[in-house]
């Protein structure tokens, strides 16, 4: 029995283990008229694993604006379409928003077929609070923008969840420590649902040391989770220490500025000095 015509199905696919594909998703992928896929090679492997033959249409960041009208016309003509990403749930840091938003604006039927999502997968097994969380996607690549991006969510009380490529993980961890301090718990969830799935828990410094000492932990796909903002007094004190350190370091060497800031705010001198180094503060000694 064929699926009802003219429906856009948003289908979650496995993020690693192909066995995680649900039965309903298998039926939909086998019965739609076409599948719009972010990576047709990855989707073709998935379909072959389950013996599914389907028409694939490449739909990704570089062609979604151009291709969306064509896909809408297919839906308008009564044909059914499945939207899938490379892995996980479409639109979650993956293509698909343009199509879904346009289909919704036209009043077309959109049906979600739930399944794997790296965000939820990582959060559920992280050991960090899950009653409130904020998904941030990928951080900016430039350090200045990345630090401003982290500062914008520094007061968020819920768990922060972000994606990062393995090759930039150390840079992002250092920026998280510089902006948020080293008191929060962090978790790195790596290679989820795959053979080398790993969860690492600790402070930013602990995780930085672990990645630096074990190059294998710098491979694969990562989800980084950060404990939410502690009580407002603690965060306010940290922000005040940074403010004082910035001011003093404009007129004296960093080590001296860190020592004086520690006396004024009660923060630890060594932690302030390390923070200042990461922020590039302090005038050079003659």
Secondary structure, DSSP 8 states (H G I E B T S, - for coil): ----TTEEEEE-B-SS-GGG--HHHHHHHHHSSEEEES-HHHHHHHHHHTT----EEE--TTTHHHHHHHHHHHHHTT--EEEE-SSBSTTSSSS-HHHHHHHHHTT-EEEEE----HHHHHHHHH-S--SSEEEEEE--SSHHHHHHHHHTTTT--SEEEEEEEGGGHHHHHHHHHHHH-S-S-EEEEESTTSTT-EEEEE-HHHHHHHHHH-GGGGSSEEEEEE-----HHHHHHHHHHHHHHHHHHTTS-HHHHHHHHHHHH---HHHHHHHHHHHT-S----
